[in-house]
């Protein structure tokens, strides 16, 4: 019998508080990171955006988080592939991995938020092109972490004998997470990623009712089956599965804000969401039981339960000790 996967909890990167009188409180930020580490979280995750008041650059924040801790891992969740050359990104992650003693990872996707592209004056190509470009990027990243000079000739990228330096500490490589919600993205992730972030399918409309529908229990089952089928076809083990709960309420403490369009959709379709990991609600014991069941039934071992780390800490303590 195969042993159950180890639970690994991700905490969002703490906010960097800026006060016009005193400047940025970086000491408090670093202390919050060490608190996340002490509470037993596996990693801290930071998103990448260039609009809507987003503050931090993902890779810079990741590196400072690694430098501010000793055990905590860090991962961008996720980078927009269109904004990074894959060889330069692989070198950056390998460098972070060496300097942190093997605690770096990379999360990457095809890009979806139109406002980010507009803010940067970048072309927002149709989804098939963005996914094709990501497929080439993932091949280059894999080749880089294989340790041999990288020569690649594709439609979007060309490399000629790039030295794969530095050598990463982790064997065989820092984990590569690919996030996606549509069938093609999930198949790509299943065939090339170490961790697959199973999410809603986000288009230009963002997190609307259509995206929410993709997070019903039946939809999540189907998405994870697509990942497993792609891995099998590629002749590789099924990647670990990562999932973000959008509605977490622990012992009557609302840990995550409920998105209005999403909560309305749940209220209108209660049967579809009766056992969906999208919503985690109840006392500590019930939440622990639900997470264990979803891990055993769906294979989800990486969890993001929101930013209230104190409320989540009892769950992390019980399940990380398995």
Secondary structure, DSSP 8 states (H G I E B T S, - for coil): -------EEEEE-----EETTTEE-HHHHHHHHHHHHHTT-SEEEE---SSTT----HHHHHHHHHHT-SS-EEEEEEEEGGGS-HHHHHHHHHHHHHHTTS-EEEEEE----HHHHHHHT-----HHHHHHHHHHHHHHHHHHHTTS-EEEE-SS-EEEEE---S--SSSS-S-EEEEE-SHHHHHHHHHH-SEEEE----BTTBS-HHHHHTTSHHHHHHHHHHHHHHHHHTTS---EEEEE-SEEEETTEE-S---HHHHHHHHHTTTTTTT-TTEEEESHHHHHHHHHHHHHHH-EEEEE--S-HHHHHHHHHHHHT-
